[in-house]
Amino acid sequence: MNKKTLFSVYGYGLGHATRCHAIINELMKPKKTREVKVRIAATNNAYQYFRKLKMNPLRINSFQIGNTTTGFSWIQTLFENIDLPFNMIADYYNLKKEINEFKPDLIVSDSEPVSLYTASSLDMPCAFLSNLILTLGEYKHLPVGVKNNKVAGQHTMINAFIDQALKWCGKLLSPTIAEYKASRKIVFTDLITRAKPSELPEVKELRNKLKIKDKYYIVSFGGARIGKEYYKGLLPVLKKLNHKFIVSTNNAVRRYHKIKNLELYPFINNFLEYLKCAEGIICLAGHSTLSENIIFNKPSFVIPIRDHVEQLGNASVIERKGYGSVYYIDRLINSKRLLRKINEFIENKDYYENRINRSKFKGQGASECAKVLINM
């Protein structure tokens, strides 16, 4: 059986790209009974990710999320999407041209809406990959202090978007930390990771390779640009702790350098190797990052983007399940409160590890998603 699949990937951070790459790798594994061909359309960071891998992605525009220095902003979002109608029309015709040339049997959208509409308008089979079901399901569990009109407005929009997506797609694949009551079209799967711990060398071998002797925590705020602002408030706090931190700054620094108990890297390409050796991780609340932390049995100290309903939901479920701790930002980072929370997180590391150990996750999400896609 031959099957052609077009992936359309949203690229606010890198999480959508890395999980789609994991699924693509599963689809492309040699099988006597099938041959799969894949093409990719992508936005922003996802486009750059697949371009560096020389996978020849088609560049599309899609929706931009606006952030101020520490949080989601409706005004910034509207400003950054002032040309959205024109971009969506251009994306529609570019995708349609790609479809006419490639002639895919299936379109898979990872949180990218124009490809869903394009598939529907052409009456083509399509699947939607999203963790927004968690955002909707976890909303009722959010702390009262983080709920406001911005967050409520995003929740309403996401609810309407998912309702429309369910009308357009054949299946909605949801790799998830927690399951919720949902439509029969929704398929909950295990979490997705770029690689499983068993696929990497043992910790001792990795420590020798990475030339690391001391225990450490890894700090990473991913591919989103807001991460650079978070480092400014976090790094002075980390310097006050009696622990080592390896910091992946997403180019917030231009070269490697060491300051007291901190080692700062512009970007860590072999991130999972460092993650496997770490005691825990300090990060934003991106779903893919948190998924990999769980699969690698690493407690998470989560700093969600302020007023960002998806990040708040991801952070909430981590804390509710006991997989880590959360620091919710008010208007600015409170250094004393942040220092106290990180100390508490480190003191309770063993508890979080035990909770993760007792969870059901095995990192089979990519293969489970691939199996659904092959059978569509």
Secondary structure, 3 states (H helix, E strand, C coil): CEEEEEEEECCCCCHHHHHHHHHHHHHCCCECCEEEEEEEEECHHHHHHHHHCCCCCEECCCCCCCECCCEECHHHHHHHCCCHHHHHHHHHHHHHHHHHHHCCCEEEEECCHHHHHHHHHCCCCEEEECCHHHHHHHHHHCCHHHCCHHHHHHHHHHHHHHHHHHHHCCEEEEECCCCCCCCCCEEEECCCCCCCHHHCCCHHHHHHHHCCCCCEEEEECCCCCCHHHHHHHHHHHHCCCCCEEEEECCCCCCCCEEECCEEEECCCCCHHHHHHHCCCEEECCCHHHHHHHHHCCCCEEECCCECCHHHHHHHHHHHHHCCEEECCCCCCCCHHHHHHHHHHHHHCHHHHHHHHHCCCCCCCHHHHHHHHHHCC
